[in-house]
Structures are given as C-alpha cells and as structure tokens.
Amino acid sequence: MSSDKKTICIVGGTGAEGSGLAARWAAHGHRVIIGSRDASKAQSTVDALNALTGKNNVEGMESRAGVAQADIVVLTVPFSAQRSTVEGLKDALAGKVLIDVTVPLVPPKVSTVQLPESDSCVVAIQKLLGEQTKVVSAFQNVSAHKLKDLNYQIECDVLVASDDVEARQVAMMLARDAGLRGVDAGVLANSVVAESFTSVLIWINRKYKIPDAGIRITGLSSEEAKA
Ligand SMILES: NC(=O)c1ccc[n+]([C@@H]2O[C@H](COP(=O)([O-])OP(=O)(O)OC[C@H]3O[C@@H](n4cnc5c(N)ncnc54)[C@H](OP(=O)(O)O)[C@@H]3O)[C@@H](O)[C@H]2O)c1
C-alpha cells in the first residue's frame, strides 16, 4: 500500500494507546476517526488531538459509523472487551484491514504472561472474522507514554504479523508514519510473541522504575527493514 493519506478508524481511540497513535497519524496527515461507544465521549479526545497537532484531521463518531468510513481499522480496547467489540462490528469489518493492538492482560497480574487458551488473542479474532477481514497484529509493545510527544523518538520496534502480506505492509506503513520502525514478523501465529512480551515490559518498567521499556530487533538496519 502506498503512503497516501488514509482514513483510519481507531476503535477504542479515546484510550491512552489509541489516542496516542491517533495523534501521530493525524500529525502525519492521515484522516483519523476516533471510534467510541459514545460519540460525545469521542469529541473531547478529538478536540485535544486537533489542538495538539494544529490540524483538523481528527473526527469522532460511534465506532460502527467510523468503521464504515475507514480504509483501515485499528483496535485499541482492553482484552476483556476485545471479542465482544469485534463481534459487534463483524459485518462492518468485512473487506477491511483490522490492525489489532490488544494485549491479553488479565488484571491484577499484568506483569505475568497469561495467554488465553487459543494462545494468541489476535489469531482468535482472525478466526472469528473469517477471510473477509485481513487481521494484522502490531503495536502491542509500544507504550502510550510518549506517543503524544510528537517529536520524541520512541525506542521501540513494531513487530507486524499477519497471514496476509499486503495487510502486513499496511501496518508497516502506519508504523513508519507514526515515527516507528515496523519489522515484518511473519504469519499471524507469531503474534503470540508480541502479545506475551508486553507483560515482560511491564515487569521491567516496575523493576527498574521506568515508564516505557521497549524492544529492538538487532542485526537489521532500517534500510533492510523497509525491504
Ligand atoms: N496503554 C498502553 O501503554 C498500551 C501499550 C500497548 C498496548 N496496549 C493495549 O492497547 C489496548 C488499549 O489500551 P489502553 O490503555 O488505551 O486501554 P483503555 O484506556 O483502558 O481503553 C481504551 C478504550 O477502550 C474502550 N473500552 C473500555 N472498556 C470497554 C468495554 N468494556 N467494552 C468496550 N469498549 C471498552 C473505551 O473507549 P469508549 O468508552 O470510548 O468506547 C476506552 O477508552 C489494550 O488491549 C492494551 O493492552 C496498551
């Protein structure tokens, strides 16, 4: 997919992770729709992001309406709401690329890896949606902490996994447009690594009293990562 300006709907975009990604994509020039269960709740996020970026690229609406208008849908809701949210949008998601950022955290032990029975919660979502929706796993290891600091160089690679090669390229493009480096991590089953690793990063944050530990793939230049 070319780096043209896209319409991106972020379901759960009122939260920390979704609004942070929204800020970076809107600053890059994409049209971003903040999807919420409550359009009026979305409006305060919209106002803050348009003020932050100095552009008017962000709009807010109820998630179903936003998904209908989007080229790309990004899911940033808690694990406990992942399946029910996607079930409710299943027909609207047909024909779209869905980038799932969900981490299967089970409070209160969020610094312990607790994978669901299916192993990967994103693979389970691809099974739920079927072939009509191309599901990609990405951004699980990127802390929301500095996303809204638009010029801050976040030290974290984005592992991108999908069974669809073009969908992987879409997420790689969005990683780049957010000022991050996407790394092709292969098939969707490999998502389980990124989903698990976030609990390890939370552990490291707590242990060393830092806000935003990240991951880097070594031995791969930025030029090679683009290939
Ligand atoms: N925060 C981070 O640093 C970070 C980093 C990497 C990955 N993640 C992952 O990204 C996802 C979002 O994280 P977050 O910190 O942004 O979460 P969050 O603030 O707790 O929630 C995000 C949004 O999800 C919606 N939501 C909350 N509970 C819901 C429910 N029961 N049913 C349906 N929608 C619900 C809400 O939007 P509305 O009320 O507007 O509908 C909320 O604003 C999680 O899976 C998280 O593990 C987070």
The ligand as a MOL file (V3000), in Angstrom:
LIG
                    3D

  0  0  0     0  0            999 V3000
M  V30 BEGIN CTAB
M  V30 COUNTS 48 52 0 0 0
M  V30 BEGIN ATOM
M  V30 1 N -1.6500 1.8330 27.3050 0
M  V30 2 C -0.5430 1.3450 26.7700 0
M  V30 3 O 0.5770 1.8340 27.0220 0
M  V30 4 C -0.6220 0.1760 25.8110 0
M  V30 5 C 0.5270 -0.2070 25.1220 0
M  V30 6 C 0.4540 -1.2610 24.2030 0
M  V30 7 C -0.7480 -1.9480 24.0390 0
M  V30 8 N -1.8440 -1.5660 24.7550 0 CHG=1
M  V30 9 C -3.1000 -2.3240 24.5460 0
M  V30 10 O -3.9710 -1.4880 23.8010 0
M  V30 11 C -5.3170 -1.6770 24.2520 0
M  V30 12 C -5.8630 -0.3440 24.7470 0
M  V30 13 O -5.0850 0.1110 25.8290 0
M  V30 14 P -5.4960 1.4510 26.6190 0
M  V30 15 O -4.5110 1.6040 27.6930 0
M  V30 16 O -5.6910 2.5520 25.6230 0 CHG=-1
M  V30 17 O -6.9180 0.9950 27.2080 0
M  V30 18 P -8.0790 1.7810 27.9230 0
M  V30 19 O -7.7370 3.2240 28.0120 0
M  V30 20 O -8.4190 1.0450 29.1670 0
M  V30 21 O -9.3250 1.5570 26.9280 0
M  V30 22 C -9.3460 2.0470 25.6320 0
M  V30 23 C -10.7910 2.3020 25.2380 0
M  V30 24 O -11.4900 1.0580 25.1260 0
M  V30 25 C -12.8770 1.3060 25.3460 0
M  V30 26 N -13.3760 0.3530 26.3380 0
M  V30 27 C -13.0140 0.2560 27.6480 0
M  V30 28 N -13.7060 -0.7170 28.2600 0
M  V30 29 C -14.5380 -1.2380 27.3340 0
M  V30 30 C -15.5230 -2.2560 27.3440 0
M  V30 31 N -15.7870 -2.9720 28.4610 0
M  V30 32 N -16.1980 -2.5470 26.2050 0
M  V30 33 C -15.9210 -1.8500 25.0710 0
M  V30 34 N -15.0080 -0.8540 24.9850 0
M  V30 35 C -14.3280 -0.5620 26.1110 0
M  V30 36 C -13.0310 2.7140 25.8790 0
M  V30 37 O -13.4870 3.5270 24.8050 0
M  V30 38 P -15.0040 4.1310 24.7410 0
M  V30 39 O -15.5040 4.2410 26.1470 0
M  V30 40 O -14.7850 5.4600 24.1030 0
M  V30 41 O -15.7910 3.1810 23.9060 0
M  V30 42 C -11.6090 3.0880 26.2550 0
M  V30 43 O -11.3520 4.4630 26.1790 0
M  V30 44 C -5.2630 -2.7450 25.3520 0
M  V30 45 O -5.5340 -4.0100 24.8080 0
M  V30 46 C -3.8260 -2.6460 25.8410 0
M  V30 47 O -3.3500 -3.8370 26.4350 0
M  V30 48 C -1.8200 -0.5150 25.6160 0
M  V30 END ATOM
M  V30 BEGIN BOND
M  V30 1 1 1 2
M  V30 2 2 2 3
M  V30 3 1 2 4
M  V30 4 1 4 5
M  V30 5 2 4 48
M  V30 6 2 5 6
M  V30 7 1 6 7
M  V30 8 2 7 8
M  V30 9 1 8 9
M  V30 10 1 8 48
M  V30 11 1 9 10
M  V30 12 1 9 46
M  V30 13 1 10 11
M  V30 14 1 11 12
M  V30 15 1 11 44
M  V30 16 1 12 13
M  V30 17 1 13 14
M  V30 18 2 14 15
M  V30 19 1 14 16
M  V30 20 1 14 17
M  V30 21 1 17 18
M  V30 22 2 18 19
M  V30 23 1 18 20
M  V30 24 1 18 21
M  V30 25 1 21 22
M  V30 26 1 22 23
M  V30 27 1 23 24
M  V30 28 1 23 42
M  V30 29 1 24 25
M  V30 30 1 25 26
M  V30 31 1 25 36
M  V30 32 1 26 27
M  V30 33 1 26 35
M  V30 34 2 27 28
M  V30 35 1 28 29
M  V30 36 1 29 30
M  V30 37 2 29 35
M  V30 38 1 30 31
M  V30 39 2 30 32
M  V30 40 1 32 33
M  V30 41 2 33 34
M  V30 42 1 34 35
M  V30 43 1 36 37
M  V30 44 1 36 42
M  V30 45 1 37 38
M  V30 46 2 38 39
M  V30 47 1 38 40
M  V30 48 1 38 41
M  V30 49 1 42 43
M  V30 50 1 44 45
M  V30 51 1 44 46
M  V30 52 1 46 47
M  V30 END BOND
M  V30 END CTAB
M  END
